[in-house]
Amino acid sequence: PTAALLGEMRGRAVAVVGHEPWLSALAALLVTGSPRDASRFPLGRGGMLLLEGAPAPGTMVVAASFPPRALRRLGR
């Protein structure tokens, strides 16, 4: 997660797709202000987090967390 990436996040809704541990570090940066808190946001393969708020360090909140198992059930 970098300042350049955050600068690209514009609009009412933004989707970010990627791999671990990068996504957990991004979530940590957006929620806590520090990417070092990544262990607080574990994402299994195919998991998803819904964050709300302005995309800036420490300004967002976790609105929902969907483990892969839940998303598979929704797909059925």
PDB file of N, CA, C, O and CB in Angstrom:
ATOM      1  N   PRO A   1       0.834  -1.195   0.000  1.00  0.00           N
ATOM      2  CA  PRO A   1       0.000   0.000   0.000  1.00  0.00           C
ATOM      3  C   PRO A   1       0.876   1.256   0.000  1.00  0.00           C
ATOM      4  O   PRO A   1       1.788   1.394   0.816  1.00  0.00           O
ATOM      5  CB  PRO A   1      -0.947   0.000   1.221  1.00  0.00           C
ATOM      6  N   THR A   2       0.588   2.144  -0.907  1.00  0.00           N
ATOM      7  CA  THR A   2       1.379   3.360  -1.025  1.00  0.00           C
ATOM      8  C   THR A   2       0.479   4.580  -1.123  1.00  0.00           C
ATOM      9  O   THR A   2      -0.717   4.463  -1.392  1.00  0.00           O
ATOM     10  CB  THR A   2       2.301   3.284  -2.238  1.00  0.00           C
ATOM     11  N   ALA A   3       1.059   5.744  -0.905  1.00  0.00           N
ATOM     12  CA  ALA A   3       0.326   6.994  -1.057  1.00  0.00           C
ATOM     13  C   ALA A   3      -0.161   7.146  -2.497  1.00  0.00           C
ATOM     14  O   ALA A   3      -1.238   7.691  -2.735  1.00  0.00           O
ATOM     15  CB  ALA A   3       1.207   8.193  -0.655  1.00  0.00           C
ATOM     16  N   ALA A   4       0.627   6.667  -3.453  1.00  0.00           N
ATOM     17  CA  ALA A   4       0.229   6.750  -4.860  1.00  0.00           C
ATOM     18  C   ALA A   4      -1.053   5.962  -5.116  1.00  0.00           C
ATOM     19  O   ALA A   4      -1.933   6.429  -5.838  1.00  0.00           O
ATOM     20  CB  ALA A   4       1.354   6.232  -5.765  1.00  0.00           C
ATOM     21  N   LEU A   5      -1.162   4.772  -4.530  1.00  0.00           N
ATOM     22  CA  LEU A   5      -2.377   3.976  -4.695  1.00  0.00           C
ATOM     23  C   LEU A   5      -3.566   4.697  -4.081  1.00  0.00           C
ATOM     24  O   LEU A   5      -4.626   4.781  -4.701  1.00  0.00           O
ATOM     25  CB  LEU A   5      -2.209   2.585  -4.059  1.00  0.00           C
ATOM     26  N   LEU A   6      -3.405   5.213  -2.884  1.00  0.00           N
ATOM     27  CA  LEU A   6      -4.510   5.924  -2.236  1.00  0.00           C
ATOM     28  C   LEU A   6      -4.935   7.125  -3.059  1.00  0.00           C
ATOM     29  O   LEU A   6      -6.118   7.465  -3.091  1.00  0.00           O
ATOM     30  CB  LEU A   6      -4.113   6.368  -0.824  1.00  0.00           C
ATOM     31  N   GLY A   7      -3.995   7.771  -3.722  1.00  0.00           N
ATOM     32  CA  GLY A   7      -4.310   8.916  -4.573  1.00  0.00           C
ATOM     33  C   GLY A   7      -5.138   8.540  -5.785  1.00  0.00           C
ATOM     34  O   GLY A   7      -5.828   9.387  -6.350  1.00  0.00           O
ATOM     35  N   GLU A   8      -5.078   7.273  -6.193  1.00  0.00           N
ATOM     36  CA  GLU A   8      -5.851   6.794  -7.339  1.00  0.00           C
ATOM     37  C   GLU A   8      -7.277   6.388  -6.963  1.00  0.00           C
ATOM     38  O   GLU A   8      -8.122   6.212  -7.841  1.00  0.00           O
ATOM     39  CB  GLU A   8      -5.144   5.621  -7.976  1.00  0.00           C
ATOM     40  N   MET A   9      -7.542   6.243  -5.693  1.00  0.00           N
ATOM     41  CA  MET A   9      -8.874   5.814  -5.246  1.00  0.00           C
ATOM     42  C   MET A   9      -9.809   7.017  -5.233  1.00  0.00           C
ATOM     43  O   MET A   9      -9.739   7.877  -4.355  1.00  0.00           O
ATOM     44  CB  MET A   9      -8.807   5.153  -3.830  1.00  0.00           C
ATOM     45  N   ARG A  10     -10.682   7.052  -6.230  1.00  0.00           N
ATOM     46  CA  ARG A  10     -11.626   8.165  -6.358  1.00  0.00           C
ATOM     47  C   ARG A  10     -13.017   7.614  -6.618  1.00  0.00           C
ATOM     48  O   ARG A  10     -13.170   6.489  -7.094  1.00  0.00           O
ATOM     49  CB  ARG A  10     -11.200   9.135  -7.494  1.00  0.00           C
ATOM     50  N   GLY A  11     -14.022   8.406  -6.306  1.00  0.00           N
ATOM     51  CA  GLY A  11     -15.389   8.009  -6.599  1.00  0.00           C
ATOM     52  C   GLY A  11     -16.110   7.506  -5.365  1.00  0.00           C
ATOM     53  O   GLY A  11     -15.544   7.449  -4.273  1.00  0.00           O
ATOM     54  N   ARG A  12     -17.348   7.148  -5.555  1.00  0.00           N
ATOM     55  CA  ARG A  12     -18.187   6.700  -4.443  1.00  0.00           C
ATOM     56  C   ARG A  12     -17.878   5.274  -4.020  1.00  0.00           C
ATOM     57  O   ARG A  12     -18.084   4.912  -2.862  1.00  0.00           O
ATOM     58  CB  ARG A  12     -19.644   6.811  -4.817  1.00  0.00           C
ATOM     59  N   ALA A  13     -17.387   4.462  -4.945  1.00  0.00           N
ATOM     60  CA  ALA A  13     -17.081   3.064  -4.624  1.00  0.00           C
ATOM     61  C   ALA A  13     -15.815   2.655  -5.365  1.00  0.00           C
ATOM     62  O   ALA A  13     -15.633   2.977  -6.539  1.00  0.00           O
ATOM     63  CB  ALA A  13     -18.270   2.122  -5.000  1.00  0.00           C
ATOM     64  N   VAL A  14     -14.951   1.945  -4.665  1.00  0.00           N
ATOM     65  CA  VAL A  14     -13.695   1.483  -5.249  1.00  0.00           C
ATOM     66  C   VAL A  14     -13.526   0.015  -4.887  1.00  0.00           C
ATOM     67  O   VAL A  14     -13.709  -0.365  -3.731  1.00  0.00           O
ATOM     68  CB  VAL A  14     -12.477   2.337  -4.747  1.00  0.00           C
ATOM     69  N   ALA A  15     -13.183  -0.802  -5.856  1.00  0.00           N
ATOM     70  CA  ALA A  15     -12.884  -2.214  -5.604  1.00  0.00           C
ATOM     71  C   ALA A  15     -11.393  -2.426  -5.827  1.00  0.00           C
ATOM     72  O   ALA A  15     -10.837  -1.992  -6.836  1.00  0.00           O
ATOM     73  CB  ALA A  15     -13.736  -3.159  -6.532  1.00  0.00           C
ATOM     74  N   VAL A  16     -10.756  -3.094  -4.882  1.00  0.00           N
ATOM     75  CA  VAL A  16      -9.337  -3.421  -5.001  1.00  0.00           C
ATOM     76  C   VAL A  16      -9.220  -4.937  -4.914  1.00  0.00           C
ATOM     77  O   VAL A  16      -9.685  -5.551  -3.954  1.00  0.00           O
ATOM     78  CB  VAL A  16      -8.473  -2.706  -3.885  1.00  0.00           C
ATOM     79  N   VAL A  17      -8.604  -5.523  -5.910  1.00  0.00           N
ATOM     80  CA  VAL A  17      -8.424  -6.972  -5.961  1.00  0.00           C
ATOM     81  C   VAL A  17      -6.928  -7.253  -5.925  1.00  0.00           C
ATOM     82  O   VAL A  17      -6.146  -6.573  -6.591  1.00  0.00           O
ATOM     83  CB  VAL A  17      -9.091  -7.595  -7.244  1.00  0.00           C
ATOM     84  N   GLY A  18      -6.534  -8.252  -5.149  1.00  0.00           N
ATOM     85  CA  GLY A  18      -5.112  -8.561  -5.070  1.00  0.00           C
ATOM     86  C   GLY A  18      -4.857  -9.811  -4.270  1.00  0.00           C
ATOM     87  O   GLY A  18      -5.733 -10.663  -4.123  1.00  0.00           O
ATOM     88  N   HIS A  19      -3.660  -9.912  -3.757  1.00  0.00           N
ATOM     89  CA  HIS A  19      -3.212 -11.096  -3.033  1.00  0.00           C
ATOM     90  C   HIS A  19      -2.714 -10.720  -1.641  1.00  0.00           C
ATOM     91  O   HIS A  19      -2.461  -9.552  -1.344  1.00  0.00           O
ATOM     92  CB  HIS A  19      -2.108 -11.819  -3.815  1.00  0.00           C
ATOM     93  N   GLU A  20      -2.584 -11.722  -0.816  1.00  0.00           N
ATOM     94  CA  GLU A  20      -2.013 -11.553   0.508  1.00  0.00           C
ATOM     95  C   GLU A  20      -0.493 -11.565   0.434  1.00  0.00           C
ATOM     96  O   GLU A  20       0.052 -12.175  -0.486  1.00  0.00           O
ATOM     97  CB  GLU A  20      -2.512 -12.647   1.455  1.00  0.00           C
ATOM     98  N   PRO A  21       0.187 -10.949   1.318  1.00  0.00           N
ATOM     99  CA  PRO A  21      -0.290 -10.191   2.465  1.00  0.00           C
ATOM    100  C   PRO A  21      -0.615  -8.732   2.143  1.00  0.00           C
ATOM    101  O   PRO A  21      -0.936  -7.945   3.034  1.00  0.00           O
ATOM    102  CB  PRO A  21       0.732 -10.242   3.552  1.00  0.00           C
ATOM    103  N   TRP A  22      -0.529  -8.387   0.868  1.00  0.00           N
ATOM    104  CA  TRP A  22      -0.726  -7.008   0.446  1.00  0.00           C
ATOM    105  C   TRP A  22      -2.106  -6.474   0.801  1.00  0.00           C
ATOM    106  O   TRP A  22      -2.215  -5.358   1.309  1.00  0.00           O
ATOM    107  CB  TRP A  22      -0.508  -6.893  -1.034  1.00  0.00           C
ATOM    108  N   LEU A  23      -3.164  -7.240   0.548  1.00  0.00           N
ATOM    109  CA  LEU A  23      -4.516  -6.738   0.821  1.00  0.00           C
ATOM    110  C   LEU A  23      -4.753  -6.510   2.308  1.00  0.00           C
ATOM    111  O   LEU A  23      -5.387  -5.526   2.688  1.00  0.00           O
ATOM    112  CB  LEU A  23      -5.555  -7.711   0.282  1.00  0.00           C
ATOM    113  N   SER A  24      -4.256  -7.398   3.146  1.00  0.00           N
ATOM    114  CA  SER A  24      -4.406  -7.195   4.594  1.00  0.00           C
ATOM    115  C   SER A  24      -3.649  -5.951   5.045  1.00  0.00           C
ATOM    116  O   SER A  24      -4.122  -5.215   5.911  1.00  0.00           O
ATOM    117  CB  SER A  24      -3.905  -8.431   5.372  1.00  0.00           C
ATOM    118  N   ALA A  25      -2.484  -5.716   4.465  1.00  0.00           N
ATOM    119  CA  ALA A  25      -1.715  -4.513   4.806  1.00  0.00           C
ATOM    120  C   ALA A  25      -2.446  -3.255   4.355  1.00  0.00           C
ATOM    121  O   ALA A  25      -2.432  -2.244   5.057  1.00  0.00           O
ATOM    122  CB  ALA A  25      -0.317  -4.567   4.167  1.00  0.00           C
ATOM    123  N   LEU A  26      -3.084  -3.309   3.187  1.00  0.00           N
ATOM    124  CA  LEU A  26      -3.866  -2.164   2.713  1.00  0.00           C
ATOM    125  C   LEU A  26      -5.049  -1.908   3.638  1.00  0.00           C
ATOM    126  O   LEU A  26      -5.308  -0.765   4.013  1.00  0.00           O
ATOM    127  CB  LEU A  26      -4.358  -2.399   1.271  1.00  0.00           C
ATOM    128  N   ALA A  27      -5.767  -2.964   4.006  1.00  0.00           N
ATOM    129  CA  ALA A  27      -6.904  -2.807   4.930  1.00  0.00           C
ATOM    130  C   ALA A  27      -6.434  -2.218   6.251  1.00  0.00           C
ATOM    131  O   ALA A  27      -7.081  -1.324   6.798  1.00  0.00           O
ATOM    132  CB  ALA A  27      -7.608  -4.166   5.174  1.00  0.00           C
ATOM    133  N   ALA A  28      -5.319  -2.710   6.764  1.00  0.00           N
ATOM    134  CA  ALA A  28      -4.785  -2.189   8.024  1.00  0.00           C
ATOM    135  C   ALA A  28      -4.440  -0.709   7.910  1.00  0.00           C
ATOM    136  O   ALA A  28      -4.745   0.072   8.812  1.00  0.00           O
ATOM    137  CB  ALA A  28      -3.547  -2.982   8.445  1.00  0.00           C
ATOM    138  N   LEU A  29      -3.815  -0.327   6.820  1.00  0.00           N
ATOM    139  CA  LEU A  29      -3.472   1.080   6.608  1.00  0.00           C
ATOM    140  C   LEU A  29      -4.725   1.943   6.596  1.00  0.00           C
ATOM    141  O   LEU A  29      -4.768   2.991   7.240  1.00  0.00           O
ATOM    142  CB  LEU A  29      -2.695   1.255   5.294  1.00  0.00           C
ATOM    143  N   LEU A  30      -5.744   1.504   5.864  1.00  0.00           N
ATOM    144  CA  LEU A  30      -6.961   2.298   5.738  1.00  0.00           C
ATOM    145  C   LEU A  30      -7.764   2.377   7.037  1.00  0.00           C
ATOM    146  O   LEU A  30      -8.402   3.394   7.308  1.00  0.00           O
ATOM    147  CB  LEU A  30      -7.825   1.726   4.649  1.00  0.00           C
ATOM    148  N   VAL A  31      -7.737   1.311   7.839  1.00  0.00           N
ATOM    149  CA  VAL A  31      -8.535   1.283   9.070  1.00  0.00           C
ATOM    150  C   VAL A  31      -7.758   1.801  10.274  1.00  0.00           C
ATOM    151  O   VAL A  31      -8.275   2.606  11.049  1.00  0.00           O
ATOM    152  CB  VAL A  31      -9.017  -0.129   9.347  1.00  0.00           C
ATOM    153  N   THR A  32      -6.523   1.344  10.433  1.00  0.00           N
ATOM    154  CA  THR A  32      -5.766   1.705  11.646  1.00  0.00           C
ATOM    155  C   THR A  32      -4.735   2.805  11.415  1.00  0.00           C
ATOM    156  O   THR A  32      -4.271   3.440  12.362  1.00  0.00           O
ATOM    157  CB  THR A  32      -5.068   0.484  12.190  1.00  0.00           C
ATOM    158  N   GLY A  33      -4.382   3.027  10.155  1.00  0.00           N
ATOM    159  CA  GLY A  33      -3.356   4.006   9.851  1.00  0.00           C
ATOM    160  C   GLY A  33      -1.974   3.409   9.711  1.00  0.00           C
ATOM    161  O   GLY A  33      -1.031   4.119   9.361  1.00  0.00           O
ATOM    162  N   SER A  34      -1.826   2.099   9.981  1.00  0.00           N
ATOM    163  CA  SER A  34      -0.520   1.451   9.884  1.00  0.00           C
ATOM    164  C   SER A  34      -0.639   0.104   9.180  1.00  0.00           C
ATOM    165  O   SER A  34      -1.438  -0.735   9.596  1.00  0.00           O
ATOM    166  CB  SER A  34       0.097   1.269  11.279  1.00  0.00           C
ATOM    167  N   PRO A  35       0.141  -0.121   8.121  1.00  0.00           N
ATOM    168  CA  PRO A  35       0.101  -1.416   7.450  1.00  0.00           C
ATOM    169  C   PRO A  35       0.671  -2.535   8.316  1.00  0.00           C
ATOM    170  O   PRO A  35       0.497  -3.711   7.995  1.00  0.00           O
ATOM    171  CB  PRO A  35       0.860  -1.344   6.144  1.00  0.00           C
ATOM    172  N   ARG A  36       1.344  -2.190   9.399  1.00  0.00           N
ATOM    173  CA  ARG A  36       1.920  -3.207  10.286  1.00  0.00           C
ATOM    174  C   ARG A  36       0.854  -3.977  11.060  1.00  0.00           C
ATOM    175  O   ARG A  36       1.156  -5.014  11.651  1.00  0.00           O
ATOM    176  CB  ARG A  36       2.884  -2.559  11.261  1.00  0.00           C
ATOM    177  N   ASP A  37      -0.384  -3.491  11.069  1.00  0.00           N
ATOM    178  CA  ASP A  37      -1.481  -4.163  11.761  1.00  0.00           C
ATOM    179  C   ASP A  37      -2.188  -5.177  10.863  1.00  0.00           C
ATOM    180  O   ASP A  37      -3.328  -5.548  11.139  1.00  0.00           O
ATOM    181  CB  ASP A  37      -2.482  -3.137  12.268  1.00  0.00           C
ATOM    182  N   ALA A  38      -1.532  -5.629   9.795  1.00  0.00           N
ATOM    183  CA  ALA A  38      -2.150  -6.518   8.806  1.00  0.00           C
ATOM    184  C   ALA A  38      -2.712  -7.789   9.412  1.00  0.00           C
ATOM    185  O   ALA A  38      -3.700  -8.320   8.906  1.00  0.00           O
ATOM    186  CB  ALA A  38      -1.150  -6.877   7.750  1.00  0.00           C
ATOM    187  N   SER A  39      -2.112  -8.293  10.482  1.00  0.00           N
ATOM    188  CA  SER A  39      -2.599  -9.545  11.079  1.00  0.00           C
ATOM    189  C   SER A  39      -4.010  -9.399  11.647  1.00  0.00           C
ATOM    190  O   SER A  39      -4.671 -10.403  11.910  1.00  0.00           O
ATOM    191  CB  SER A  39      -1.647 -10.005  12.182  1.00  0.00           C
ATOM    192  N   ARG A  40      -4.473  -8.191  11.837  1.00  0.00           N
ATOM    193  CA  ARG A  40      -5.835  -7.960  12.330  1.00  0.00           C
ATOM    194  C   ARG A  40      -6.884  -8.154  11.234  1.00  0.00           C
ATOM    195  O   ARG A  40      -8.080  -8.196  11.522  1.00  0.00           O
ATOM    196  CB  ARG A  40      -5.951  -6.554  12.907  1.00  0.00           C
ATOM    197  N   PHE A  41      -6.439  -8.273   9.975  1.00  0.00           N
ATOM    198  CA  PHE A  41      -7.354  -8.375   8.847  1.00  0.00           C
ATOM    199  C   PHE A  41      -7.011  -9.569   7.964  1.00  0.00           C
ATOM    200  O   PHE A  41      -6.674  -9.399   6.792  1.00  0.00           O
ATOM    201  CB  PHE A  41      -7.328  -7.091   8.026  1.00  0.00           C
ATOM    202  N   PRO A  42      -7.093 -10.781   8.521  1.00  0.00           N
ATOM    203  CA  PRO A  42      -6.734 -11.951   7.716  1.00  0.00           C
ATOM    204  C   PRO A  42      -7.777 -12.210   6.630  1.00  0.00           C
ATOM    205  O   PRO A  42      -8.979 -12.236   6.896  1.00  0.00           O
ATOM    206  CB  PRO A  42      -6.585 -13.193   8.612  1.00  0.00           C
ATOM    207  N   LEU A  43      -7.306 -12.396   5.434  1.00  0.00           N
ATOM    208  CA  LEU A  43      -8.197 -12.716   4.316  1.00  0.00           C
ATOM    209  C   LEU A  43      -7.786 -14.067   3.767  1.00  0.00           C
ATOM    210  O   LEU A  43      -6.663 -14.243   3.295  1.00  0.00           O
ATOM    211  CB  LEU A  43      -8.148 -11.615   3.199  1.00  0.00           C
ATOM    212  N   GLY A  44      -8.700 -15.016   3.831  1.00  0.00           N
ATOM    213  CA  GLY A  44      -8.428 -16.306   3.213  1.00  0.00           C
ATOM    214  C   GLY A  44      -8.518 -16.163   1.707  1.00  0.00           C
ATOM    215  O   GLY A  44      -8.996 -15.151   1.196  1.00  0.00           O
ATOM    216  N   ARG A  45      -8.063 -17.171   1.010  1.00  0.00           N
ATOM    217  CA  ARG A  45      -8.142 -17.165  -0.447  1.00  0.00           C
ATOM    218  C   ARG A  45      -9.592 -16.973  -0.874  1.00  0.00           C
ATOM    219  O   ARG A  45     -10.444 -17.816  -0.590  1.00  0.00           O
ATOM    220  CB  ARG A  45      -7.564 -18.476  -1.040  1.00  0.00           C
ATOM    221  N   GLY A  46      -9.869 -15.877  -1.550  1.00  0.00           N
ATOM    222  CA  GLY A  46     -11.227 -15.603  -2.004  1.00  0.00           C
ATOM    223  C   GLY A  46     -12.061 -14.846  -0.994  1.00  0.00           C
ATOM    224  O   GLY A  46     -13.261 -14.673  -1.209  1.00  0.00           O
ATOM    225  N   GLY A  47     -11.471 -14.385   0.108  1.00  0.00           N
ATOM    226  CA  GLY A  47     -12.208 -13.614   1.098  1.00  0.00           C
ATOM    227  C   GLY A  47     -12.394 -12.169   0.660  1.00  0.00           C
ATOM    228  O   GLY A  47     -11.774 -11.711  -0.300  1.00  0.00           O
ATOM    229  N   MET A  48     -13.253 -11.462   1.376  1.00  0.00           N
ATOM    230  CA  MET A  48     -13.554 -10.089   1.001  1.00  0.00           C
ATOM    231  C   MET A  48     -13.832  -9.242   2.241  1.00  0.00           C
ATOM    232  O   MET A  48     -14.462  -9.708   3.191  1.00  0.00           O
ATOM    233  CB  MET A  48     -14.750 -10.044   0.043  1.00  0.00           C
ATOM    234  N   LEU A  49     -13.363  -8.007   2.224  1.00  0.00           N
ATOM    235  CA  LEU A  49     -13.689  -7.022   3.252  1.00  0.00           C
ATOM    236  C   LEU A  49     -14.431  -5.876   2.593  1.00  0.00           C
ATOM    237  O   LEU A  49     -14.087  -5.460   1.486  1.00  0.00           O
ATOM    238  CB  LEU A  49     -12.408  -6.513   3.986  1.00  0.00           C
ATOM    239  N   LEU A  50     -15.445  -5.365   3.270  1.00  0.00           N
ATOM    240  CA  LEU A  50     -16.154  -4.180   2.821  1.00  0.00           C
ATOM    241  C   LEU A  50     -15.786  -3.062   3.784  1.00  0.00           C
ATOM    242  O   LEU A  50     -16.112  -3.122   4.970  1.00  0.00           O
ATOM    243  CB  LEU A  50     -17.713  -4.412   2.762  1.00  0.00           C
ATOM    244  N   LEU A  51     -15.104  -2.038   3.268  1.00  0.00           N
ATOM    245  CA  LEU A  51     -14.702  -0.906   4.080  1.00  0.00           C
ATOM    246  C   LEU A  51     -15.547   0.306   3.692  1.00  0.00           C
ATOM    247  O   LEU A  51     -15.920   0.469   2.530  1.00  0.00           O
ATOM    248  CB  LEU A  51     -13.186  -0.610   3.910  1.00  0.00           C
ATOM    249  N   GLU A  52     -15.840   1.145   4.668  1.00  0.00           N
ATOM    250  CA  GLU A  52     -16.596   2.367   4.403  1.00  0.00           C
ATOM    251  C   GLU A  52     -15.825   3.560   4.921  1.00  0.00           C
ATOM    252  O   GLU A  52     -15.144   3.475   5.943  1.00  0.00           O
ATOM    253  CB  GLU A  52     -17.994   2.307   5.048  1.00  0.00           C
ATOM    254  N   GLY A  53     -15.930   4.673   4.215  1.00  0.00           N
ATOM    255  CA  GLY A  53     -15.265   5.902   4.614  1.00  0.00           C
ATOM    256  C   GLY A  53     -14.381   6.427   3.509  1.00  0.00           C
ATOM    257  O   GLY A  53     -14.333   5.870   2.412  1.00  0.00           O
ATOM    258  N   ALA A  54     -13.682   7.503   3.807  1.00  0.00           N
ATOM    259  CA  ALA A  54     -12.756   8.098   2.843  1.00  0.00           C
ATOM    260  C   ALA A  54     -11.489   7.252   2.771  1.00  0.00           C
ATOM    261  O   ALA A  54     -10.957   6.866   3.811  1.00  0.00           O
ATOM    262  CB  ALA A  54     -12.415   9.565   3.230  1.00  0.00           C
ATOM    263  N   PRO A  55     -10.993   6.956   1.573  1.00  0.00           N
ATOM    264  CA  PRO A  55      -9.796   6.118   1.453  1.00  0.00           C
ATOM    265  C   PRO A  55      -8.518   6.884   1.803  1.00  0.00           C
ATOM    266  O   PRO A  55      -7.782   7.341   0.929  1.00  0.00           O
ATOM    267  CB  PRO A  55      -9.690   5.561   0.037  1.00  0.00           C
ATOM    268  N   ALA A  56      -8.287   7.007   3.089  1.00  0.00           N
ATOM    269  CA  ALA A  56      -7.082   7.647   3.606  1.00  0.00           C
ATOM    270  C   ALA A  56      -6.656   6.877   4.851  1.00  0.00           C
ATOM    271  O   ALA A  56      -7.489   6.225   5.480  1.00  0.00           O
ATOM    272  CB  ALA A  56      -7.324   9.172   3.927  1.00  0.00           C
ATOM    273  N   PRO A  57      -5.391   6.937   5.215  1.00  0.00           N
ATOM    274  CA  PRO A  57      -4.915   6.177   6.377  1.00  0.00           C
ATOM    275  C   PRO A  57      -5.710   6.472   7.651  1.00  0.00           C
ATOM    276  O   PRO A  57      -5.858   7.620   8.069  1.00  0.00           O
ATOM    277  CB  PRO A  57      -3.452   6.476   6.618  1.00  0.00           C
ATOM    278  N   GLY A  58      -6.214   5.387   8.250  1.00  0.00           N
ATOM    279  CA  GLY A  58      -6.904   5.484   9.531  1.00  0.00           C
ATOM    280  C   GLY A  58      -8.308   6.059   9.499  1.00  0.00           C
ATOM    281  O   GLY A  58      -8.860   6.378  10.552  1.00  0.00           O
ATOM    282  N   THR A  59      -8.903   6.200   8.320  1.00  0.00           N
ATOM    283  CA  THR A  59     -10.220   6.844   8.233  1.00  0.00           C
ATOM    284  C   THR A  59     -11.369   5.898   7.930  1.00  0.00           C
ATOM    285  O   THR A  59     -12.530   6.291   8.039  1.00  0.00           O
ATOM    286  CB  THR A  59     -10.185   7.896   7.191  1.00  0.00           C
ATOM    287  N   MET A  60     -11.077   4.677   7.557  1.00  0.00           N
ATOM    288  CA  MET A  60     -12.138   3.763   7.149  1.00  0.00           C
ATOM    289  C   MET A  60     -12.510   2.812   8.286  1.00  0.00           C
ATOM    290  O   MET A  60     -11.749   2.624   9.235  1.00  0.00           O
ATOM    291  CB  MET A  60     -11.707   2.966   5.914  1.00  0.00           C
ATOM    292  N   VAL A  61     -13.699   2.220   8.165  1.00  0.00           N
ATOM    293  CA  VAL A  61     -14.159   1.220   9.130  1.00  0.00           C
ATOM    294  C   VAL A  61     -14.556  -0.038   8.364  1.00  0.00           C
ATOM    295  O   VAL A  61     -14.958   0.028   7.203  1.00  0.00           O
ATOM    296  CB  VAL A  61     -15.358   1.761   9.988  1.00  0.00           C
ATOM    297  N   VAL A  62     -14.440  -1.173   9.025  1.00  0.00           N
ATOM    298  CA  VAL A  62     -14.859  -2.437   8.420  1.00  0.00           C
ATOM    299  C   VAL A  62     -16.374  -2.539   8.577  1.00  0.00           C
ATOM    300  O   VAL A  62     -16.888  -2.613   9.693  1.00  0.00           O
ATOM    301  CB  VAL A  62     -14.127  -3.674   9.082  1.00  0.00           C
ATOM    302  N   ALA A  63     -17.074  -2.542   7.459  1.00  0.00           N
ATOM    303  CA  ALA A  63     -18.529  -2.662   7.471  1.00  0.00           C
ATOM    304  C   ALA A  63     -18.950  -4.133   7.435  1.00  0.00           C
ATOM    305  O   ALA A  63     -19.988  -4.499   7.987  1.00  0.00           O
ATOM    306  CB  ALA A  63     -19.142  -1.901   6.280  1.00  0.00           C
ATOM    307  N   ALA A  64     -18.147  -4.968   6.788  1.00  0.00           N
ATOM    308  CA  ALA A  64     -18.455  -6.394   6.696  1.00  0.00           C
ATOM    309  C   ALA A  64     -17.199  -7.164   6.324  1.00  0.00           C
ATOM    310  O   ALA A  64     -16.297  -6.646   5.666  1.00  0.00           O
ATOM    311  CB  ALA A  64     -19.577  -6.653   5.664  1.00  0.00           C
ATOM    312  N   SER A  65     -17.167  -8.406   6.761  1.00  0.00           N
ATOM    313  CA  SER A  65     -16.081  -9.313   6.418  1.00  0.00           C
ATOM    314  C   SER A  65     -16.716 -10.613   5.935  1.00  0.00           C
ATOM    315  O   SER A  65     -17.554 -11.195   6.622  1.00  0.00           O
ATOM    316  CB  SER A  65     -15.117  -9.559   7.643  1.00  0.00           C
ATOM    317  N   PHE A  66     -16.314 -11.062   4.754  1.00  0.00           N
ATOM    318  CA  PHE A  66     -16.880 -12.268   4.166  1.00  0.00           C
ATOM    319  C   PHE A  66     -15.782 -13.303   3.964  1.00  0.00           C
ATOM    320  O   PHE A  66     -14.940 -13.142   3.080  1.00  0.00           O
ATOM    321  CB  PHE A  66     -17.584 -11.950   2.829  1.00  0.00           C
ATOM    322  N   PRO A  67     -15.778 -14.361   4.766  1.00  0.00           N
ATOM    323  CA  PRO A  67     -14.802 -15.425   4.530  1.00  0.00           C
ATOM    324  C   PRO A  67     -15.165 -16.174   3.249  1.00  0.00           C
ATOM    325  O   PRO A  67     -16.317 -16.129   2.816  1.00  0.00           O
ATOM    326  CB  PRO A  67     -14.743 -16.403   5.740  1.00  0.00           C
ATOM    327  N   PRO A  68     -14.210 -16.853   2.642  1.00  0.00           N
ATOM    328  CA  PRO A  68     -14.483 -17.566   1.391  1.00  0.00           C
ATOM    329  C   PRO A  68     -15.682 -18.510   1.481  1.00  0.00           C
ATOM    330  O   PRO A  68     -16.462 -18.617   0.535  1.00  0.00           O
ATOM    331  CB  PRO A  68     -13.264 -18.349   0.979  1.00  0.00           C
ATOM    332  N   ARG A  69     -15.829 -19.184   2.604  1.00  0.00           N
ATOM    333  CA  ARG A  69     -16.946 -20.129   2.774  1.00  0.00           C
ATOM    334  C   ARG A  69     -18.297 -19.423   2.591  1.00  0.00           C
ATOM    335  O   ARG A  69     -19.188 -19.960   1.932  1.00  0.00           O
ATOM    336  CB  ARG A  69     -16.881 -20.792   4.174  1.00  0.00           C
ATOM    337  N   ALA A  70     -18.452 -18.249   3.155  1.00  0.00           N
ATOM    338  CA  ALA A  70     -19.713 -17.505   3.046  1.00  0.00           C
ATOM    339  C   ALA A  70     -19.969 -17.070   1.614  1.00  0.00           C
ATOM    340  O   ALA A  70     -21.106 -17.111   1.144  1.00  0.00           O
ATOM    341  CB  ALA A  70     -19.697 -16.282   3.966  1.00  0.00           C
ATOM    342  N   LEU A  71     -18.921 -16.655   0.922  1.00  0.00           N
ATOM    343  CA  LEU A  71     -19.093 -16.222  -0.459  1.00  0.00           C
ATOM    344  C   LEU A  71     -19.441 -17.392  -1.364  1.00  0.00           C
ATOM    345  O   LEU A  71     -20.212 -17.231  -2.311  1.00  0.00           O
ATOM    346  CB  LEU A  71     -17.833 -15.532  -0.960  1.00  0.00           C
ATOM    347  N   ARG A  72     -18.885 -18.568  -1.089  1.00  0.00           N
ATOM    348  CA  ARG A  72     -19.250 -19.749  -1.880  1.00  0.00           C
ATOM    349  C   ARG A  72     -20.724 -20.072  -1.698  1.00  0.00           C
ATOM    350  O   ARG A  72     -21.413 -20.419  -2.657  1.00  0.00           O
ATOM    351  CB  ARG A  72     -18.387 -20.964  -1.481  1.00  0.00           C
ATOM    352  N   ARG A  73     -21.208 -19.956  -0.462  1.00  0.00           N
ATOM    353  CA  ARG A  73     -22.633 -20.236  -0.212  1.00  0.00           C
ATOM    354  C   ARG A  73     -23.520 -19.229  -0.934  1.00  0.00           C
ATOM    355  O   ARG A  73     -24.576 -19.597  -1.449  1.00  0.00           O
ATOM    356  CB  ARG A  73     -22.933 -20.211   1.302  1.00  0.00           C
ATOM    357  N   LEU A  74     -23.109 -17.970  -0.980  1.00  0.00           N
ATOM    358  CA  LEU A  74     -23.902 -16.961  -1.687  1.00  0.00           C
ATOM    359  C   LEU A  74     -23.973 -17.261  -3.175  1.00  0.00           C
ATOM    360  O   LEU A  74     -24.965 -16.939  -3.829  1.00  0.00           O
ATOM    361  CB  LEU A  74     -23.316 -15.566  -1.465  1.00  0.00           C
ATOM    362  N   GLY A  75     -22.921 -17.879  -3.718  1.00  0.00           N
ATOM    363  CA  GLY A  75     -22.867 -18.193  -5.131  1.00  0.00           C
ATOM    364  C   GLY A  75     -23.725 -19.367  -5.554  1.00  0.00           C
ATOM    365  O   GLY A  75     -23.925 -19.608  -6.745  1.00  0.00           O
ATOM    366  N   ARG A  76     -24.226 -20.090  -4.578  1.00  0.00           N
ATOM    367  CA  ARG A  76     -25.039 -21.280  -4.920  1.00  0.00           C
ATOM    368  C   ARG A  76     -26.462 -20.909  -5.208  1.00  0.00           C
ATOM    369  O   ARG A  76     -27.278 -21.780  -5.510  1.00  0.00           O
ATOM    370  CB  ARG A  76     -25.004 -22.303  -3.795  1.00  0.00           C
TER     371      ARG A  76
END
